[in-house]
Amino acid sequence: MSLTVNKKNGTVGPFDAGVHTALVTVTAHGGNIKLTVTDAFGAQGTSNGFKVK
């Protein structure tokens, strides 16, 4: 399972055996930030856009 951010130079994570229970740190800045999670079968879910200062 992976978690990605839609902004260049932004990172999130990490996952351990497909589970993420810690706080997520988003290093991207700006508006309309979206997080997308993708499982091993390619199924995806994307968050609503939000702003990071």
N, C-alpha and C positions, 0 to 999 in steps of 0.2 A: 504494500500500500504506500502511496506517496501523497504528499501535500505540497502544492506549488502555489506561487503567487504570480499574478499577471503582470507585474512590473519588472522591467529590466533591472538587473543587479539586486533583486529582492530574493531573500531566502527564508524558508521556514523549516521547522523540523526539530529533532529527528524522530523517526518511528523505531520501535523495537519489536520485532516479530509481528508487525502489522497493527500494533497498539500505540496510541499516543495519549498519555495521561497527564503530561506536563503542560505548563503554560506555553503558548505559541508566541515566538518572537518574530515579528515581521520587520525586516530591515529596509524595506522599500518605503519611500515617502511620497505623499501626494494624495490626490483624491481618486475615487473609483477603484480602490484596491479590492481585489477579489481573491479568495482562497479556493482552490479546487483540489478535491481529494479524488484519487483514482485507485481502484482496487486491482488485484491481480488479473481480473477478467476484462479490464478496460472500462468498467462502469464508472461514471464520474458524477460528482455533485459539486456545484459551485455556490459560494456564499453570495449574499447581496454585496454590492459595492459599499466600501466605507473609506473614511479619510484617516491617514496617519500623518502626524506632525513630527 
